[in-house]
Amino acid sequence: MTIPDINKLTIHETRDLLDSGQVSSVELTKRFIERIDSVDPSVKAFVTVSSDVAIMQAEKADKSISQGKQSYLTGIPIQLKDNLCTKGILTTCSSHMLKDFVPPYDAHVTTKLQESGAVLIGKGNLDEFAMGSSTENSAFYSTRNPWDLERVPGGSSGGPAAAVAAGECLASLGSDTGGSIRQPASLCGVVGMKPTYGLVSRFGLIAFASSLDQIGPITKDVADNANLLNVISGYDQRDSTSIKTPSIDYSQALDKNLEGFKIGIPVEYFSEGVSVEVEKQTYQAVDILKGLGADIEGTTLPHTSYALAVYYIIAPSEASANLSRYDGVKYGFSDDVDGTIWDGFERTRQNGFGEEVKRRIMLGTYALSSGYYDAYYLKAQKVRTIIRNEFSEAFKKFDVLMTPTSPTTAFKLGDKLDDPMAMYLNDIFTIPANIAGIPAISVPAGFQDGLPIGLQFMAGSLQEEKMFKAAYAYEQATEWHKIRPQI
Ligand code: GLN
């Protein structure tokens, strides 16, 4: 049969089509592969399309469905960001360093998706080693924003957000160290969320900054997002930061009634640099949420302005340690044919890493070096604690905090490439949640000149249910999430 508008389908709508036998997973998967063939030459959201594996998994899923053994993701085509390990399938981190790397094992989330019967359709493009906010730092090519191909999709999970927005898959998983799920979700008009630090195992996620990295879902709506978190969350002994918490069905939190629900609006998130339209849509959201019964009040998080500085000391410091493993000896690219082993290390790293990655390694090495450690790294850790405490205090009073996700809509390719500081400022509203380790979600909240705007809800540690509740109530009271790019 012909499936209407596959680019518009959510997972829950597709579930109904699969369960009622209107379409098989094999037919669906083939349709998505065709869609990728037709739009990805212009969007460039994929590094690898795993068609053969996808068809095999779809056949298996169809068998499960015919036996009535399906769950939420059985037969559903999903993409993974290309820093999540997939056994036997190229995992490049969009870096020359790993351009031929085929992992011998699966990431924890890859296994979880497989166990739930999902179909792995391919791997999404990213800024090299997840460092960036536009996907222009990919060593291969820049991903384009499906709403305007001359603009960036955001980053670093630009491939995943663009693929979901362009209807090349039904969902994707990204990683978020300082905003890499939420900022591209905002710029591409989809839903992206970063869970509490420790809720989703990072086993098999190629590390960037280990005290900040989290994996989370990118979907077309909040219900799909909550259901995908159900599948990937939970304790895993292979990640030492994994939290042992009772498992929760997040879909139970999806409730439109906000009577008595307390929302705080921190003034610091309406600073200079926020576009007028972004500010307008955020204030309009206040009215909508009030109409649903929420109790909304302004508040202040005075140390917010230090979050970006803290991030750009801690993240590069951890990156410089994590990326020391790429020496050309153990795995990945190697340029050690001539000279001493030291020459080999130097050339491998010189030629294997791109400019931004090298910039971060140098920044981090500097911040950790003797004589500067106390002034930079230690100071940053202390300010991190202050920021964390400030959030804890705020969540004694409020169920969630609401802010814009990104100060502006998608910018033109090349616009910020020569100005790292301008690029870093993109994540000014998303970084605080990583610093504090708390959950945060971005939902579509309108348009400016045809480009999507995103709204962010943050909640206290392990309070994902409150975050989903607010996001869902807002989403259901608006139509933004239903509008898809013409591509
Ligand atoms: N854009 C931020 C950076 O460049 C965040 C990246 C991320 O969350 N992976 O570091």
Boltz pocket constraint, residues with backbone or C-beta under 6 A from the ligand:
constraints:
  - pocket:
      binder: B
      contacts: [[A, 129], [A, 130], [A, 131], [A, 132], [A, 133], [A, 155], [A, 156], [A, 175], [A, 176], [A, 177], [A, 178], [A, 179], [A, 180], [A, 181], [A, 208], [A, 315], [A, 423], [A, 427]]
      max_distance: 6.0
